[in-house]
Amino acid sequence: MFHTPPLKRLEQRLYQRLWNGSTGIFVVGNARSGKTTALKKILRDLVDRSERPIPSLHFTTARRDTPTVRSLQTALCEQFDVQIRARDTPAQMAKRMASHLREYAFKAGTQRVVLCIDDAHKLRIEQWDVFSEIATYLEYRPSIQLSVISVLDAHYAQPLLNAFRSPKYSYLRGRYMNQTIDFYGIQSQRELRSVLSAYDTLQYPADSGISYTQMILPEDFTAGWRLADQSDLLWSVFRCRRLEGEPLAWGMQSVIDTVQFLLLDYLAIDGLKTLNESLVAHCLAEASPEYGGTRRR
């Protein structure tokens, strides 16, 4: 994945908080905005101020018929292959999970570890005590600091955010909601151009000597045609088709899928003569059906 403007914004804010000792960050964004993909890229290369790697683990939540502390502890252990016994209590599972995280940090030669909770809006606020208990066990010497990054879908996040702001759960808010970061996709024609230019410049396949655009449209590319120069057209279509009341932000997954449809399914077959607003609108609707209406703004 190349460094997109949304990724760079998120990376800057995460580093600012983590380097200053934050133990909990919420990242909130619309579905398919690219937040999870961006986070995985950032956390894969995460380092501290001394350029030492900070290890991270990625946990994906799932809705349970009975969302309890025990069900979450069990899911954590199962996803990270932490052995548990049928009669283990939640406290015993928390100890085992803490031991796993401690070992993970020691192998990296650091005293910090990051746990990323994807789809965190599916959890009930009472289940956050799970992470508190794990963090408490990690405080035993030699101490390991646990930072939890929670990823929430903006359409479903509000009930959980409201619960965290309740005085009743101030002890959780202080640890796991140090900052809420709103994640948006592409927010301007200029940002879109920087993304499209990557198709024109980055080699694909790697070390092939040719770019993605060049591979798909070799003759047109040689003649000077560039995908980045179509940013005005694509952004104009998106602005006209975006959903009523939605922020002016084009999700990265939708951008990528639209470009794929445009290049591979149409321009590579029918040529540049077919490129117009109608075709881009069709590709956008194919990539993201919610943009398939005839809205005008």
Phi and psi restraints in degrees (value plus and minus 20) as a CYANA .aco file:
   2 PHE   PHI    -104.0   -64.0
   2 PHE   PSI     144.3   184.3
   3 HIS   PHI     -99.0   -59.0
   3 HIS   PSI      83.3   123.3
   4 THR   PHI    -107.1   -67.1
   4 THR   PSI     141.1   181.1
   5 PRO   PHI     -75.6   -35.6
   5 PRO   PSI     -64.0   -24.0
   6 PRO   PHI     -81.0   -41.0
   6 PRO   PSI     -59.7   -19.7
   7 LEU   PHI     -82.7   -42.7
   7 LEU   PSI     -63.7   -23.7
   8 LYS   PHI     -82.8   -42.8
   8 LYS   PSI     -60.8   -20.8
   9 ARG   PHI     -83.3   -43.3
   9 ARG   PSI     -65.4   -25.4
  10 LEU   PHI     -85.1   -45.1
  10 LEU   PSI     -62.9   -22.9
  11 GLU   PHI     -79.1   -39.1
  11 GLU   PSI     -64.4   -24.4
  12 GLN   PHI     -81.2   -41.2
  12 GLN   PSI     -63.8   -23.8
  13 ARG   PHI     -93.2   -53.2
  13 ARG   PSI     -57.1   -17.1
  14 LEU   PHI     -85.1   -45.1
  14 LEU   PSI     -66.3   -26.3
  15 TYR   PHI     -81.7   -41.7
  15 TYR   PSI     -60.4   -20.4
  16 GLN   PHI     -78.7   -38.7
  16 GLN   PSI     -63.3   -23.3
  17 ARG   PHI     -96.1   -56.1
  17 ARG   PSI     -66.1   -26.1
  18 LEU   PHI     -86.7   -46.7
  18 LEU   PSI     -58.9   -18.9
  19 TRP   PHI     -88.2   -48.2
  19 TRP   PSI     -36.7     3.3
  20 ASN   PHI    -124.8   -84.8
  20 ASN   PSI       0.8    40.8
  21 GLY   PHI      64.8   104.8
  21 GLY   PSI      -3.2    36.8
  22 SER   PHI     -81.8   -41.8
  22 SER   PSI     117.3   157.3
  23 THR   PHI    -124.0   -84.0
  23 THR   PSI     -26.2    13.8
  24 GLY   PHI    -179.7  -139.7
  24 GLY   PSI     108.1   148.1
  25 ILE   PHI    -155.8  -115.8
  25 ILE   PSI     114.1   154.1
  26 PHE   PHI    -120.3   -80.3
  26 PHE   PSI     111.7   151.7
  27 VAL   PHI    -135.2   -95.2
  27 VAL   PSI      96.8   136.8
  28 VAL   PHI    -138.0   -98.0
  28 VAL   PSI     107.4   147.4
  29 GLY   PHI    -179.9  -139.9
  29 GLY   PSI     143.4   183.4
  30 ASN   PHI     -87.9   -47.9
  30 ASN   PSI     139.0   179.0
  31 ALA   PHI     -79.5   -39.5
  31 ALA   PSI     120.8   160.8
  32 ARG   PHI      45.3    85.3
  32 ARG   PSI      -0.3    39.7
  33 SER   PHI    -100.1   -60.1
  33 SER   PSI     -34.7     5.3
  34 GLY   PHI      80.8   120.8
  34 GLY   PSI     -11.2    28.8
  35 LYS   PHI     -85.3   -45.3
  35 LYS   PSI     -63.3   -23.3
  36 THR   PHI     -87.6   -47.6
  36 THR   PSI     -63.5   -23.5
  37 THR   PHI     -81.8   -41.8
  37 THR   PSI     -63.5   -23.5
  38 ALA   PHI     -82.8   -42.8
  38 ALA   PSI     -63.9   -23.9
  39 LEU   PHI     -82.6   -42.6
  39 LEU   PSI     -62.9   -22.9
  40 LYS   PHI     -80.1   -40.1
  40 LYS   PSI     -60.9   -20.9
  41 LYS   PHI     -85.1   -45.1
  41 LYS   PSI     -65.0   -25.0
  42 ILE   PHI     -84.7   -44.7
  42 ILE   PSI     -66.9   -26.9
  43 LEU   PHI     -90.5   -50.5
  43 LEU   PSI     -48.0    -8.0
  44 ARG   PHI     -83.4   -43.4
  44 ARG   PSI     -51.7   -11.7
  45 ASP   PHI    -130.2   -90.2
  45 ASP   PSI      -3.3    36.7
  46 LEU   PHI     -86.2   -46.2
  46 LEU   PSI     113.8   153.8
  47 VAL   PHI    -155.6  -115.6
  47 VAL   PSI     142.6   182.6
  48 ASP   PHI    -111.2   -71.2
  48 ASP   PSI    -192.9  -152.9
  49 ARG   PHI     -83.0   -43.0
  49 ARG   PSI     -43.6    -3.6
  50 SER   PHI    -113.6   -73.6
  50 SER   PSI      -7.7    32.3
  51 GLU   PHI      47.8    87.8
  51 GLU   PSI      -0.5    39.5
  52 ARG   PHI    -107.7   -67.7
  52 ARG   PSI     118.2   158.2
  53 PRO   PHI     -81.3   -41.3
  53 PRO   PSI     121.0   161.0
  54 ILE   PHI    -129.0   -89.0
  54 ILE   PSI      95.2   135.2
  55 PRO   PHI     -90.5   -50.5
  55 PRO   PSI     131.6   171.6
  56 SER   PHI    -162.5  -122.5
  56 SER   PSI     132.4   172.4
  57 LEU   PHI    -146.0  -106.0
  57 LEU   PSI     127.2   167.2
  58 HIS   PHI    -136.5   -96.5
  58 HIS   PSI     100.0   140.0
  59 PHE   PHI    -135.5   -95.5
  59 PHE   PSI     108.6   148.6
  60 THR   PHI    -124.7   -84.7
  60 THR   PSI     101.0   141.0
  61 THR   PHI    -101.2   -61.2
  61 THR   PSI     140.7   180.7
  62 ALA   PHI    -159.5  -119.5
  62 ALA   PSI     128.2   168.2
  63 ARG   PHI     -90.9   -50.9
  63 ARG   PSI     115.3   155.3
  64 ARG   PHI    -133.1   -93.1
  64 ARG   PSI     130.7   170.7
  65 ASP   PHI     -79.8   -39.8
  65 ASP   PSI     -56.7   -16.7
  66 THR   PHI    -146.1  -106.1
  66 THR   PSI      72.2   112.2
  67 PRO   PHI     -95.4   -55.4
  67 PRO   PSI      74.0   114.0
  68 THR   PHI    -140.9  -100.9
  68 THR   PSI     151.0   191.0
  69 VAL   PHI     -79.8   -39.8
  69 VAL   PSI     -63.6   -23.6
  70 ARG   PHI     -83.8   -43.8
  70 ARG   PSI     -62.3   -22.3
  71 SER   PHI     -84.1   -44.1
  71 SER   PSI     -56.3   -16.3
  72 LEU   PHI     -91.7   -51.7
  72 LEU   PSI     -62.7   -22.7
  73 GLN   PHI     -78.8   -38.8
  73 GLN   PSI     -63.1   -23.1
  74 THR   PHI     -83.2   -43.2
  74 THR   PSI     -64.6   -24.6
  75 ALA   PHI     -83.1   -43.1
  75 ALA   PSI     -60.7   -20.7
  76 LEU   PHI     -80.7   -40.7
  76 LEU   PSI     -69.6   -29.6
  77 CYS   PHI     -83.0   -43.0
  77 CYS   PSI     -61.5   -21.5
  78 GLU   PHI     -85.6   -45.6
  78 GLU   PSI     -61.5   -21.5
  79 GLN   PHI     -88.1   -48.1
  79 GLN   PSI     -50.1   -10.1
  80 PHE   PHI    -125.0   -85.0
  80 PHE   PSI      -2.2    37.8
  81 ASP   PHI      36.2    76.2
  81 ASP   PSI      18.5    58.5
  82 VAL   PHI    -110.8   -70.8
  82 VAL   PSI      99.9   139.9
  83 GLN   PHI     -88.5   -48.5
  83 GLN   PSI     112.2   152.2
  84 ILE   PHI    -152.8  -112.8
  84 ILE   PSI     138.6   178.6
  85 ARG   PHI    -124.2   -84.2
  85 ARG   PSI     136.2   176.2
  86 ALA   PHI     -78.1   -38.1
  86 ALA   PSI     -52.4   -12.4
  87 ARG   PHI    -115.9   -75.9
  87 ARG   PSI     -13.6    26.4
  88 ASP   PHI     -80.9   -40.9
  88 ASP   PSI     115.7   155.7
  89 THR   PHI    -101.9   -61.9
  89 THR   PSI     143.2   183.2
  90 PRO   PHI     -74.5   -34.5
  90 PRO   PSI     -56.4   -16.4
  91 ALA   PHI     -84.4   -44.4
  91 ALA   PSI     -61.9   -21.9
  92 GLN   PHI     -86.4   -46.4
  92 GLN   PSI     -57.8   -17.8
  93 MET   PHI     -86.8   -46.8
  93 MET   PSI     -56.7   -16.7
  94 ALA   PHI     -83.3   -43.3
  94 ALA   PSI     -60.4   -20.4
  95 LYS   PHI     -82.6   -42.6
  95 LYS   PSI     -62.7   -22.7
  96 ARG   PHI     -85.3   -45.3
  96 ARG   PSI     -60.7   -20.7
  97 MET   PHI     -86.6   -46.6
  97 MET   PSI     -59.5   -19.5
  98 ALA   PHI     -82.4   -42.4
  98 ALA   PSI     -60.8   -20.8
  99 SER   PHI     -82.3   -42.3
  99 SER   PSI     -58.9   -18.9
 100 HIS   PHI     -83.9   -43.9
 100 HIS   PSI     -64.6   -24.6
 101 LEU   PHI     -87.1   -47.1
 101 LEU   PSI     -58.2   -18.2
 102 ARG   PHI     -81.8   -41.8
 102 ARG   PSI     -65.7   -25.7
 103 GLU   PHI     -81.8   -41.8
 103 GLU   PSI     -58.7   -18.7
 104 TYR   PHI     -81.1   -41.1
 104 TYR   PSI     -62.5   -22.5
 105 ALA   PHI     -89.2   -49.2
 105 ALA   PSI     -62.5   -22.5
 106 PHE   PHI     -80.9   -40.9
 106 PHE   PSI     -60.2   -20.2
 107 LYS   PHI     -82.3   -42.3
 107 LYS   PSI     -49.8    -9.8
 108 ALA   PHI    -108.3   -68.3
 108 ALA   PSI     -24.5    15.5
 109 GLY   PHI      50.9    90.9
 109 GLY   PSI      15.5    55.5
 110 THR   PHI    -157.4  -117.4
 110 THR   PSI     148.2   188.2
 111 GLN   PHI    -133.0   -93.0
 111 GLN   PSI       5.3    45.3
 112 ARG   PHI    -154.6  -114.6
 112 ARG   PSI     131.0   171.0
 113 VAL   PHI    -169.8  -129.8
 113 VAL   PSI     124.4   164.4
 114 VAL   PHI    -132.9   -92.9
 114 VAL   PSI     113.0   153.0
 115 LEU   PHI    -135.6   -95.6
 115 LEU   PSI      98.2   138.2
 116 CYS   PHI    -118.3   -78.3
 116 CYS   PSI     104.2   144.2
 117 ILE   PHI    -126.0   -86.0
 117 ILE   PSI      83.6   123.6
 118 ASP   PHI    -103.8   -63.8
 118 ASP   PSI     126.4   166.4
 119 ASP   PHI      36.6    76.6
 119 ASP   PSI      22.0    62.0
 120 ALA   PHI     -84.7   -44.7
 120 ALA   PSI     -38.4     1.6
 121 HIS   PHI     -85.0   -45.0
 121 HIS   PSI     -34.3     5.7
 122 LYS   PHI     -99.3   -59.3
 122 LYS   PSI     -31.0     9.0
 123 LEU   PHI    -109.0   -69.0
 123 LEU   PSI     132.9   172.9
 124 ARG   PHI    -109.4   -69.4
 124 ARG   PSI     129.5   169.5
 125 ILE   PHI     -79.9   -39.9
 125 ILE   PSI     -51.9   -11.9
 126 GLU   PHI     -81.4   -41.4
 126 GLU   PSI     -45.7    -5.7
 127 GLN   PHI     -92.9   -52.9
 127 GLN   PSI     -34.6     5.4
 128 TRP   PHI     -86.3   -46.3
 128 TRP   PSI     -35.9     4.1
 129 ASP   PHI     -81.6   -41.6
 129 ASP   PSI     -43.8    -3.8
 130 VAL   PHI     -77.5   -37.5
 130 VAL   PSI     -68.0   -28.0
 131 PHE   PHI     -90.4   -50.4
 131 PHE   PSI     -52.6   -12.6
 132 SER   PHI     -83.1   -43.1
 132 SER   PSI     -62.6   -22.6
 133 GLU   PHI     -87.0   -47.0
 133 GLU   PSI     -62.1   -22.1
 134 ILE   PHI     -82.0   -42.0
 134 ILE   PSI     -64.7   -24.7
 135 ALA   PHI     -81.8   -41.8
 135 ALA   PSI     -56.6   -16.6
 136 THR   PHI     -83.5   -43.5
 136 THR   PSI     -64.3   -24.3
 137 TYR   PHI     -85.3   -45.3
 137 TYR   PSI     -51.5   -11.5
 138 LEU   PHI     -91.9   -51.9
 138 LEU   PSI     -37.1     2.9
 139 GLU   PHI     -96.8   -56.8
 139 GLU   PSI     -34.9     5.1
 140 TYR   PHI     -83.7   -43.7
 140 TYR   PSI     123.8   163.8
 141 ARG   PHI     -88.6   -48.6
 141 ARG   PSI     119.1   159.1
 142 PRO   PHI     -92.7   -52.7
 142 PRO   PSI     108.7   148.7
 143 SER   PHI     -92.8   -52.8
 143 SER   PSI     119.2   159.2
 144 ILE   PHI    -143.7  -103.7
 144 ILE   PSI     109.6   149.6
 145 GLN   PHI    -107.8   -67.8
 145 GLN   PSI     107.3   147.3
 146 LEU   PHI    -122.6   -82.6
 146 LEU   PSI     105.7   145.7
 147 SER   PHI    -132.3   -92.3
 147 SER   PSI     109.9   149.9
 148 VAL   PHI    -129.6   -89.6
 148 VAL   PSI     102.0   142.0
 149 ILE   PHI    -127.2   -87.2
 149 ILE   PSI      97.0   137.0
 150 SER   PHI    -124.9   -84.9
 150 SER   PSI     107.3   147.3
 151 VAL   PHI    -126.0   -86.0
 151 VAL   PSI     104.0   144.0
 152 LEU   PHI    -146.9  -106.9
 152 LEU   PSI     122.4   162.4
 153 ASP   PHI     -97.4   -57.4
 153 ASP   PSI     106.3   146.3
 154 ALA   PHI     -78.4   -38.4
 154 ALA   PSI     -50.3   -10.3
 155 HIS   PHI     -93.7   -53.7
 155 HIS   PSI     -38.0     2.0
 156 TYR   PHI    -141.7  -101.7
 156 TYR   PSI     -18.3    21.7
 157 ALA   PHI    -100.0   -60.0
 157 ALA   PSI     -46.0    -6.0
 158 GLN   PHI     -78.2   -38.2
 158 GLN   PSI     -64.4   -24.4
 159 PRO   PHI     -77.3   -37.3
 159 PRO   PSI     -61.3   -21.3
 160 LEU   PHI     -89.7   -49.7
 160 LEU   PSI     -61.6   -21.6
 161 LEU   PHI     -81.6   -41.6
 161 LEU   PSI     -61.7   -21.7
 162 ASN   PHI     -83.1   -43.1
 162 ASN   PSI     -59.9   -19.9
 163 ALA   PHI     -83.7   -43.7
 163 ALA   PSI     -61.4   -21.4
 164 PHE   PHI     -83.6   -43.6
 164 PHE   PSI     -51.3   -11.3
 165 ARG   PHI    -100.6   -60.6
 165 ARG   PSI     -28.1    11.9
 166 SER   PHI     -89.3   -49.3
 166 SER   PSI     119.3   159.3
 167 PRO   PHI     -74.7   -34.7
 167 PRO   PSI     -49.7    -9.7
 168 LYS   PHI     -80.0   -40.0
 168 LYS   PSI     -50.7   -10.7
 169 TYR   PHI    -133.9   -93.9
 169 TYR   PSI      10.0    50.0
 170 SER   PHI     -81.4   -41.4
 170 SER   PSI     -50.5   -10.5
 171 TYR   PHI     -87.1   -47.1
 171 TYR   PSI     -50.2   -10.2
 172 LEU   PHI    -100.1   -60.1
 172 LEU   PSI     -60.0   -20.0
 173 ARG   PHI     -80.1   -40.1
 173 ARG   PSI     -60.8   -20.8
 174 GLY   PHI     -84.1   -44.1
 174 GLY   PSI     -47.2    -7.2
 175 ARG   PHI    -117.8   -77.8
 175 ARG   PSI     -58.1   -18.1
 176 TYR   PHI    -133.9   -93.9
 176 TYR   PSI     -21.4    18.6
 177 MET   PHI    -151.2  -111.2
 177 MET   PSI      29.2    69.2
 178 ASN   PHI     -81.0   -41.0
 178 ASN   PSI     -54.0   -14.0
 179 GLN   PHI    -175.7  -135.7
 179 GLN   PSI     124.4   164.4
 180 THR   PHI    -129.5   -89.5
 180 THR   PSI     102.8   142.8
 181 ILE   PHI    -127.3   -87.3
 181 ILE   PSI      99.8   139.8
 182 ASP   PHI    -102.8   -62.8
 182 ASP   PSI     103.7   143.7
 183 PHE   PHI    -124.5   -84.5
 183 PHE   PSI     103.8   143.8
 184 TYR   PHI    -138.4   -98.4
 184 TYR   PSI     141.9   181.9
 185 GLY   PHI    -103.1   -63.1
 185 GLY   PSI    -164.2  -124.2
 186 ILE   PHI     -91.9   -51.9
 186 ILE   PSI     107.8   147.8
 187 GLN   PHI    -132.1   -92.1
 187 GLN   PSI     -17.7    22.3
 188 SER   PHI    -179.9  -139.9
 188 SER   PSI     143.2   183.2
 189 GLN   PHI     -82.1   -42.1
 189 GLN   PSI     -54.7   -14.7
 190 ARG   PHI     -84.1   -44.1
 190 ARG   PSI     -63.5   -23.5
 191 GLU   PHI     -85.4   -45.4
 191 GLU   PSI     -59.3   -19.3
 192 LEU   PHI     -82.4   -42.4
 192 LEU   PSI     -60.8   -20.8
 193 ARG   PHI     -80.3   -40.3
 193 ARG   PSI     -59.8   -19.8
 194 SER   PHI     -85.1   -45.1
 194 SER   PSI     -53.7   -13.7
 195 VAL   PHI     -90.5   -50.5
 195 VAL   PSI     -66.8   -26.8
 196 LEU   PHI     -84.9   -44.9
 196 LEU   PSI     -50.9   -10.9
 197 SER   PHI     -85.4   -45.4
 197 SER   PSI     -45.2    -5.2
 198 ALA   PHI     -84.3   -44.3
 198 ALA   PSI     -55.4   -15.4
 199 TYR   PHI     -83.6   -43.6
 199 TYR   PSI     -49.7    -9.7
 200 ASP   PHI    -104.1   -64.1
 200 ASP   PSI     -40.5    -0.5
 201 THR   PHI    -136.8   -96.8
 201 THR   PSI     -56.9   -16.9
 202 LEU   PHI     -93.6   -53.6
 202 LEU   PSI     118.2   158.2
 203 GLN   PHI     -94.2   -54.2
 203 GLN   PSI     116.2   156.2
 204 TYR   PHI    -165.3  -125.3
 204 TYR   PSI     101.6   141.6
 205 PRO   PHI     -82.2   -42.2
 205 PRO   PSI     147.4   187.4
 206 ALA   PHI     -76.8   -36.8
 206 ALA   PSI     117.9   157.9
 207 ASP   PHI      45.0    85.0
 207 ASP   PSI       0.7    40.7
 208 SER   PHI    -105.3   -65.3
 208 SER   PSI     -40.0     0.0
 209 GLY   PHI      67.6   107.6
 209 GLY   PSI     -21.0    19.0
 210 ILE   PHI    -150.7  -110.7
 210 ILE   PSI     133.8   173.8
 211 SER   PHI    -109.2   -69.2
 211 SER   PSI     151.9   191.9
 212 TYR   PHI     -83.0   -43.0
 212 TYR   PSI     -66.6   -26.6
 213 THR   PHI     -80.7   -40.7
 213 THR   PSI     -62.0   -22.0
 214 GLN   PHI     -84.2   -44.2
 214 GLN   PSI     -57.2   -17.2
 215 MET   PHI     -85.7   -45.7
 215 MET   PSI     -59.1   -19.1
 216 ILE   PHI     -98.9   -58.9
 216 ILE   PSI     -61.1   -21.1
 217 LEU   PHI    -148.4  -108.4
 217 LEU   PSI      48.4    88.4
 218 PRO   PHI     -80.4   -40.4
 218 PRO   PSI     -65.0   -25.0
 219 GLU   PHI     -89.2   -49.2
 219 GLU   PSI     -63.3   -23.3
 220 ASP   PHI     -85.6   -45.6
 220 ASP   PSI     -57.9   -17.9
 221 PHE   PHI     -83.9   -43.9
 221 PHE   PSI     -64.3   -24.3
 222 THR   PHI     -82.0   -42.0
 222 THR   PSI     -52.4   -12.4
 223 ALA   PHI     -99.2   -59.2
 223 ALA   PSI     -24.2    15.8
 224 GLY   PHI      89.8   129.8
 224 GLY   PSI     -20.3    19.7
 225 TRP   PHI     -93.1   -53.1
 225 TRP   PSI     116.8   156.8
 226 ARG   PHI    -153.5  -113.5
 226 ARG   PSI     119.0   159.0
 227 LEU   PHI     -82.9   -42.9
 227 LEU   PSI     -55.6   -15.6
 228 ALA   PHI     -78.1   -38.1
 228 ALA   PSI     -50.8   -10.8
 229 ASP   PHI     -91.0   -51.0
 229 ASP   PSI     -28.6    11.4
 230 GLN   PHI    -116.3   -76.3
 230 GLN   PSI     -11.1    28.9
 231 SER   PHI     -82.7   -42.7
 231 SER   PSI     -56.4   -16.4
 232 ASP   PHI     -80.4   -40.4
 232 ASP   PSI     -65.1   -25.1
 233 LEU   PHI     -83.8   -43.8
 233 LEU   PSI     -69.5   -29.5
 234 LEU   PHI     -85.1   -45.1
 234 LEU   PSI     -60.4   -20.4
 235 TRP   PHI     -88.2   -48.2
 235 TRP   PSI     -57.6   -17.6
 236 SER   PHI     -82.6   -42.6
 236 SER   PSI     -62.3   -22.3
 237 VAL   PHI     -85.6   -45.6
 237 VAL   PSI     -63.9   -23.9
 238 PHE   PHI     -81.2   -41.2
 238 PHE   PSI     -64.5   -24.5
 239 ARG   PHI     -78.3   -38.3
 239 ARG   PSI     -57.6   -17.6
 240 CYS   PHI     -92.6   -52.6
 240 CYS   PSI     -48.7    -8.7
 241 ARG   PHI    -123.0   -83.0
 241 ARG   PSI     -26.9    13.1
 242 ARG   PHI     -83.3   -43.3
 242 ARG   PSI     137.1   177.1
 243 LEU   PHI     -92.8   -52.8
 243 LEU   PSI     124.0   164.0
 244 GLU   PHI     -79.0   -39.0
 244 GLU   PSI     107.1   147.1
 245 GLY   PHI      65.6   105.6
 245 GLY   PSI     -29.3    10.7
 246 GLU   PHI     -98.8   -58.8
 246 GLU   PSI     128.8   168.8
 247 PRO   PHI     -80.9   -40.9
 247 PRO   PSI     134.9   174.9
 248 LEU   PHI     -97.4   -57.4
 248 LEU   PSI      60.9   100.9
 249 ALA   PHI    -172.3  -132.3
 249 ALA   PSI     103.6   143.6
 250 TRP   PHI    -117.8   -77.8
 250 TRP   PSI      95.9   135.9
 251 GLY   PHI     -79.4   -39.4
 251 GLY   PSI     120.5   160.5
 252 MET   PHI     -81.6   -41.6
 252 MET   PSI     -59.1   -19.1
 253 GLN   PHI     -84.4   -44.4
 253 GLN   PSI     -57.7   -17.7
 254 SER   PHI     -86.6   -46.6
 254 SER   PSI     -60.2   -20.2
 255 VAL   PHI     -79.5   -39.5
 255 VAL   PSI     -70.2   -30.2
 256 ILE   PHI     -81.1   -41.1
 256 ILE   PSI     -65.8   -25.8
 257 ASP   PHI     -85.2   -45.2
 257 ASP   PSI     -59.1   -19.1
 258 THR   PHI     -82.6   -42.6
 258 THR   PSI     -65.0   -25.0
 259 VAL   PHI     -84.4   -44.4
 259 VAL   PSI     -59.1   -19.1
 260 GLN   PHI     -81.7   -41.7
 260 GLN   PSI     -68.0   -28.0
 261 PHE   PHI     -78.7   -38.7
 261 PHE   PSI     -66.0   -26.0
 262 LEU   PHI     -81.8   -41.8
 262 LEU   PSI     -69.7   -29.7
 263 LEU   PHI     -93.2   -53.2
 263 LEU   PSI     -71.2   -31.2
 264 LEU   PHI    -100.5   -60.5
 264 LEU   PSI     -61.9   -21.9
 265 ASP   PHI    -109.6   -69.6
 265 ASP   PSI     -37.0     3.0
 266 TYR   PHI    -146.9  -106.9
 266 TYR   PSI     -82.6   -42.6
 267 LEU   PHI     -84.8   -44.8
 267 LEU   PSI     -57.5   -17.5
 268 ALA   PHI     -86.7   -46.7
 268 ALA   PSI     -45.1    -5.1
 269 ILE   PHI    -118.8   -78.8
 269 ILE   PSI     -67.0   -27.0
 270 ASP   PHI    -120.0   -80.0
 270 ASP   PSI     -31.9     8.1
 271 GLY   PHI      69.2   109.2
 271 GLY   PSI     150.0   190.0
 272 LEU   PHI     -88.4   -48.4
 272 LEU   PSI     -38.2     1.8
 273 LYS   PHI     -81.8   -41.8
 273 LYS   PSI     -39.8     0.2
 274 THR   PHI    -110.7   -70.7
 274 THR   PSI     -25.2    14.8
 275 LEU   PHI     -94.9   -54.9
 275 LEU   PSI      94.5   134.5
 276 ASN   PHI    -177.7  -137.7
 276 ASN   PSI    -198.6  -158.6
 277 GLU   PHI     -81.0   -41.0
 277 GLU   PSI     -59.3   -19.3
 278 SER   PHI     -83.1   -43.1
 278 SER   PSI     -62.1   -22.1
 279 LEU   PHI     -87.1   -47.1
 279 LEU   PSI     -62.5   -22.5
 280 VAL   PHI     -82.6   -42.6
 280 VAL   PSI     -62.1   -22.1
 281 ALA   PHI     -81.9   -41.9
 281 ALA   PSI     -58.9   -18.9
 282 HIS   PHI     -84.9   -44.9
 282 HIS   PSI     -63.5   -23.5
 283 CYS   PHI     -85.5   -45.5
 283 CYS   PSI     -58.8   -18.8
 284 LEU   PHI     -82.5   -42.5
 284 LEU   PSI     -62.7   -22.7
 285 ALA   PHI     -87.2   -47.2
 285 ALA   PSI     -55.7   -15.7
 286 GLU   PHI     -85.1   -45.1
 286 GLU   PSI     -61.9   -21.9
 287 ALA   PHI     -92.9   -52.9
 287 ALA   PSI     -58.0   -18.0
 288 SER   PHI    -160.2  -120.2
 288 SER   PSI      74.2   114.2
 289 PRO   PHI     -74.1   -34.1
 289 PRO   PSI     -45.8    -5.8
 290 GLU   PHI     -85.3   -45.3
 290 GLU   PSI     -36.5     3.5
 291 TYR   PHI    -117.8   -77.8
 291 TYR   PSI      -2.0    38.0
 292 GLY   PHI    -107.6   -67.6
 292 GLY   PSI     -19.9    20.1
 293 GLY   PHI     -99.7   -59.7
 293 GLY   PSI    -185.8  -145.8
 294 THR   PHI    -136.5   -96.5
 294 THR   PSI      14.7    54.7
 295 ARG   PHI     -83.6   -43.6
 295 ARG   PSI     126.7   166.7
 296 ARG   PHI    -153.9  -113.9
 296 ARG   PSI     117.2   157.2
